[in-house]
């Protein structure tokens, strides 16, 4: 899909291609969303740029993501997408600045782009030139990541409260530790993708500010610096959340080990409690005539039962005294 935006007095307006399928000269932002080969060739021939393919956008080397070519700036950032679903992904988005225009190439629809396009329709100050559009898009991406980090932090606080919550008598509450591990893992995945996006956007902002092919005025340079500070601050917060995810995961696994140890302890105590009665029952089950209180119809049975109960009581009292129960 090829989206062309031109500035109007009331804001940025999306237009369709004319019958000659030519990009108008007043277009400031050309957005390629899952473009076809024909759309890529149309943009390349009209703006004299080389639109990178999906495979080229996946390159992780900085030299392949941030570079200048024939006066045009090519900047590819890794951005988290589909963050409201149970399967968030990381996608590459390329920003190309050339001839006072901005070209974006992406292969997945993201909410920040939609929100910025809607906002720019009624705010002409945000679309004065290609640099202001680029700054607005990066701000939208940063705000989206900030919302995700806030959501992750709130959910981790709830998980922490459930893990370490206690009743009034000081005993831990019942909890589904498996579901907590799943929640912690999902939040850790979200936080990881958000931090990856922030690092990538930080490199892009640094490259744009240091480039000699971009003429930034004082206000624009201050805006880019402000966005860079926000990105750094959010990166630090994402690092803190990553540490919290690790702590909660280790705490949850520790609680699982404690509960398993308690279960094994119960079985061990039960085995020890029933060991003396089992021994007595085995002895009185032997076919001998010299056992105590053997004669009589009920004396042998009652005496053996008394020995079993007494041995269990002595073992239980010993365990209580030692503090093992």
C-alpha positions as CSV (number, residue, x, y, z in Angstrom):
1,X,0.0,0.0,0.0
2,X,1.3,3.4,-0.9
3,X,0.2,6.3,1.3
4,X,1.0,9.9,0.1
5,X,0.6,12.8,2.5
6,X,0.8,16.5,1.5
7,X,0.6,19.5,3.9
8,X,-2.5,21.6,3.9
9,X,-3.5,24.6,5.9
10,X,-5.3,22.4,8.4
11,X,-2.8,19.7,8.6
12,X,-1.4,16.6,6.8
13,X,-3.8,15.1,4.2
14,X,-3.5,11.7,2.5
15,X,-4.1,11.8,-1.2
16,X,-4.4,9.2,-3.9
17,X,-2.2,8.9,-7.0
18,X,-3.4,10.6,-10.1
19,X,-4.1,8.9,-13.4
20,X,-0.5,9.3,-14.4
21,X,0.6,7.6,-11.2
22,X,3.1,10.3,-10.3
23,X,4.0,11.4,-6.8
24,X,3.2,15.1,-6.4
25,X,6.0,17.5,-5.8
26,X,4.4,18.9,-2.7
27,X,4.3,15.5,-1.0
28,X,6.2,15.5,2.3
29,X,5.6,11.9,3.5
30,X,5.5,8.8,1.4
31,X,4.5,5.8,3.5
32,X,5.0,2.3,2.1
33,X,3.1,-0.4,4.0
34,X,3.8,-3.9,2.7
35,X,4.6,-2.4,-0.7
36,X,4.4,-4.2,-4.0
37,X,7.3,-4.3,-6.4
38,X,5.5,-1.7,-8.6
39,X,5.1,0.7,-5.7
40,X,8.8,0.3,-4.7
41,X,9.9,1.1,-8.3
42,X,7.5,4.1,-8.5
43,X,9.0,5.6,-5.3
44,X,12.6,4.8,-6.4
45,X,12.2,6.4,-9.8
46,X,10.4,9.5,-8.5
47,X,12.7,10.2,-5.6
48,X,15.9,8.6,-6.9
49,X,16.3,6.5,-3.8
50,X,16.9,2.8,-3.2
51,X,14.1,1.4,-1.1
52,X,15.5,-1.5,0.9
53,X,13.9,-4.9,0.7
54,X,12.5,-6.8,3.7
55,X,15.6,-9.0,3.8
56,X,17.9,-5.9,3.7
57,X,16.0,-4.3,6.5
58,X,16.6,-7.4,8.7
59,X,20.4,-6.8,8.7
60,X,21.7,-6.2,12.2
61,X,25.0,-4.5,11.3
62,X,24.9,-0.8,12.1
63,X,26.5,0.1,8.8
64,X,23.6,-1.6,6.9
65,X,21.0,0.1,9.0
66,X,22.3,3.7,9.3
67,X,24.1,5.1,6.3
68,X,24.1,7.9,3.7
69,X,23.9,7.4,-0.1
70,X,23.8,10.2,-2.7
71,X,22.7,12.8,-0.2
72,X,19.9,10.6,1.2
73,X,19.8,9.3,4.8
74,X,18.7,5.7,5.3
75,X,17.8,4.8,8.9
76,X,16.3,1.5,9.9
77,X,15.0,0.9,13.4
78,X,13.7,-2.2,15.1
79,X,10.3,-1.5,16.6
80,X,8.0,-3.6,18.8
81,X,4.6,-4.2,17.3
82,X,1.4,-6.1,18.1
83,X,1.9,-5.3,21.7
84,X,-1.8,-5.7,22.6
85,X,-1.8,-9.3,21.5
86,X,-0.4,-12.4,23.2
87,X,2.4,-12.6,20.5
88,X,4.3,-9.3,20.3
89,X,6.8,-9.1,17.5
90,X,9.7,-6.9,16.5
91,X,9.7,-5.4,13.1
92,X,12.1,-3.3,11.1
93,X,11.0,0.2,9.8
94,X,13.1,2.2,7.4
95,X,13.1,6.0,7.4
96,X,14.6,7.7,4.3
97,X,15.2,11.5,4.2
98,X,15.9,12.8,0.8
99,X,15.2,16.1,-1.0
100,X,13.1,17.5,1.9
101,X,10.8,14.4,1.9
102,X,10.4,11.5,4.2
103,X,9.9,7.9,3.0
104,X,8.9,5.2,5.5
105,X,9.0,1.5,4.5
106,X,7.4,-1.0,6.8
107,X,5.8,-4.5,6.5
108,X,3.4,-4.4,9.5
109,X,0.7,-1.9,10.6
110,X,1.6,-0.2,13.9
111,X,-0.6,2.0,16.1
112,X,1.9,4.9,16.4
113,X,1.9,5.5,12.7
114,X,-1.9,5.5,12.7
115,X,-2.1,7.8,15.7
116,X,0.4,10.2,14.2
117,X,-1.4,10.3,10.8
118,X,-4.7,11.1,12.6
119,X,-3.1,13.7,14.8
120,X,-1.3,15.4,12.0
121,X,-4.6,15.9,10.1
122,X,-5.6,18.7,12.5
123,X,-2.2,20.0,13.7
124,X,-0.3,21.7,10.9
125,X,2.6,22.5,13.2
126,X,3.6,18.8,13.3
127,X,4.1,18.6,9.5
128,X,5.9,21.7,8.4
129,X,8.8,19.6,6.9
130,X,10.2,16.1,6.6
131,X,12.2,16.5,9.8
132,X,9.2,17.5,11.9
133,X,7.3,14.4,10.5
134,X,10.2,12.2,11.4
135,X,10.4,13.6,14.9
136,X,6.6,13.2,15.3
137,X,6.8,9.6,14.3
138,X,9.6,8.8,16.6
139,X,7.8,10.6,19.4
140,X,4.7,8.4,18.7
141,X,6.8,5.3,18.8
142,X,8.5,6.4,22.1
143,X,5.1,7.2,23.7
144,X,3.8,3.8,22.7
145,X,6.8,2.1,24.3
146,X,6.4,4.2,27.4
147,X,2.8,3.0,27.7
148,X,3.9,-0.6,27.4
149,X,6.6,-0.2,30.0
150,X,4.0,1.4,32.4
151,X,1.7,-1.5,31.8
152,X,4.5,-4.0,32.4
153,X,5.5,-2.3,35.6
154,X,1.9,-2.3,36.9
155,X,1.5,-6.0,36.1
156,X,4.8,-6.9,37.8
157,X,3.7,-5.0,40.9
158,X,0.5,-7.1,41.0
159,X,2.5,-10.3,40.5
160,X,4.9,-9.2,43.3
161,X,1.9,-8.6,45.6
162,X,0.4,-12.0,44.9
163,X,3.8,-13.8,45.4
164,X,4.6,-12.2,48.7
165,X,1.1,-11.6,50.1
166,X,0.2,-12.9,53.5
167,X,-2.9,-13.4,55.6
168,X,-3.3,-11.6,58.9
169,X,-1.8,-14.5,60.8
170,X,1.4,-14.3,58.8
171,X,0.9,-17.3,56.5
172,X,1.3,-17.0,52.8
173,X,-1.8,-17.0,50.7
174,X,-2.6,-19.7,48.2
175,X,-1.4,-18.9,44.7
176,X,-1.1,-20.4,41.2
177,X,2.7,-20.2,40.8
178,X,2.6,-21.7,37.3
179,X,0.3,-18.9,36.0
180,X,2.5,-16.3,37.8
181,X,5.6,-17.7,35.9
182,X,3.7,-17.3,32.6
183,X,2.8,-13.7,33.5
184,X,6.3,-12.9,34.5
185,X,7.7,-14.5,31.3
186,X,5.2,-12.6,29.1
187,X,6.0,-9.3,30.8
188,X,9.7,-10.1,30.4
189,X,9.2,-10.6,26.7
190,X,7.4,-7.3,26.3
191,X,10.0,-5.5,28.3
192,X,12.8,-7.1,26.2
193,X,11.2,-6.0,22.9
194,X,10.6,-2.5,24.3
195,X,14.2,-2.1,25.3
196,X,15.4,-3.4,22.0
197,X,13.2,-0.8,20.3
198,X,14.6,2.0,22.5
199,X,18.2,1.1,21.8
200,X,17.5,1.1,18.1
201,X,15.6,4.4,18.2
202,X,18.5,5.9,20.2
203,X,21.0,4.9,17.6
204,X,18.7,6.4,14.9
205,X,18.4,9.7,16.7
206,X,22.1,9.9,17.3
207,X,22.8,9.3,13.6
208,X,20.3,11.9,12.5
209,X,21.7,14.6,14.7
210,X,25.3,13.9,13.7
211,X,24.6,13.7,10.0
212,X,26.0,16.6,7.9
213,X,23.3,16.2,5.2
214,X,20.5,17.4,7.6
215,X,20.1,21.0,8.3
216,X,18.5,21.3,11.8
217,X,17.5,24.6,13.2
218,X,17.7,25.4,16.8
219,X,14.2,24.3,17.7
220,X,14.4,21.1,15.7
221,X,17.7,20.2,17.2
222,X,16.3,20.8,20.7
223,X,13.3,18.6,19.9
224,X,15.6,15.7,18.7
225,X,17.7,16.1,21.9
226,X,14.6,16.0,24.0
227,X,13.4,12.8,22.3
228,X,16.9,11.3,22.8
229,X,16.7,12.1,26.6
230,X,13.3,10.5,26.7
231,X,14.7,7.4,25.0
232,X,17.6,7.2,27.4
233,X,15.3,7.6,30.4
234,X,13.0,4.9,29.2
235,X,15.9,2.6,28.5
236,X,17.0,2.9,32.1
237,X,13.5,2.2,33.3
238,X,13.4,-0.9,31.0
239,X,16.7,-2.1,32.5
240,X,15.1,-1.7,36.0
241,X,12.1,-3.7,34.9
242,X,14.3,-6.4,33.5
243,X,16.0,-6.7,36.9
244,X,12.6,-6.9,38.5
245,X,11.5,-9.7,36.1
246,X,14.6,-11.7,37.0
247,X,14.0,-11.2,40.7
248,X,10.4,-12.2,40.6
249,X,11.2,-15.2,38.4
250,X,13.8,-16.4,40.9
251,X,11.5,-15.8,43.8
252,X,8.7,-17.8,42.2
253,X,11.0,-20.7,41.4
254,X,12.2,-20.5,45.0
255,X,8.6,-20.7,46.3
256,X,8.0,-23.7,44.1
257,X,11.0,-25.4,45.6
258,X,9.8,-24.6,49.1
259,X,6.4,-26.1,48.4
260,X,7.9,-29.2,46.9
261,X,10.2,-29.5,49.9
262,X,7.1,-29.2,52.2
263,X,5.3,-32.0,50.3
264,X,8.4,-34.3,50.5
265,X,8.6,-33.4,54.2
266,X,5.1,-34.6,54.8
267,X,5.7,-37.9,53.1
268,X,8.9,-38.3,55.0
269,X,7.3,-37.6,58.4
270,X,4.4,-40.0,57.5
271,X,6.9,-42.7,56.6
272,X,8.8,-42.3,59.9
273,X,5.5,-42.2,61.9
274,X,4.3,-45.5,60.4
275,X,7.7,-47.2,60.6
276,X,7.5,-48.4,64.3
277,X,3.8,-49.6,63.9
278,X,4.8,-51.5,60.7
279,X,7.7,-53.1,62.6
280,X,5.5,-54.2,65.5
281,X,2.8,-55.5,63.1
282,X,5.4,-57.5,61.2
283,X,6.7,-59.0,64.5
284,X,3.3,-60.0,65.7
285,X,2.4,-61.3,62.3
286,X,5.1,-64.0,62.7
287,X,4.0,-67.5,63.6
288,X,5.8,-67.8,67.0
289,X,4.6,-68.9,70.4
290,X,7.0,-66.9,72.6
291,X,5.6,-63.4,71.9
292,X,4.3,-61.3,74.9
293,X,0.6,-61.6,75.6
294,X,0.1,-64.1,72.9
295,X,-2.4,-66.4,74.6
296,X,-6.0,-65.4,74.6
297,X,-8.5,-64.3,72.0
298,X,-8.0,-60.5,72.2
299,X,-4.9,-60.0,74.3
300,X,-2.5,-60.3,71.4
301,X,-4.5,-58.0,69.2
302,X,-5.1,-55.3,71.8
303,X,-1.5,-55.3,73.0
304,X,-0.1,-55.0,69.5
305,X,-2.5,-52.1,68.7
306,X,-1.4,-50.3,71.9
307,X,2.2,-50.7,71.0
308,X,1.6,-49.3,67.6
309,X,-0.3,-46.2,68.9
310,X,2.3,-45.7,71.6
311,X,5.2,-45.8,69.2
312,X,3.5,-43.3,66.9
313,X,2.8,-41.0,69.8
314,X,6.4,-41.2,71.0
315,X,7.7,-40.5,67.5
316,X,5.3,-37.5,67.0
317,X,6.3,-36.0,70.4
318,X,10.0,-36.4,69.5
319,X,9.5,-34.6,66.1
320,X,7.5,-31.8,67.8
321,X,10.3,-31.3,70.4
322,X,12.9,-31.1,67.7
323,X,10.9,-28.6,65.8
324,X,10.6,-30.7,62.7
325,X,6.9,-30.3,62.5
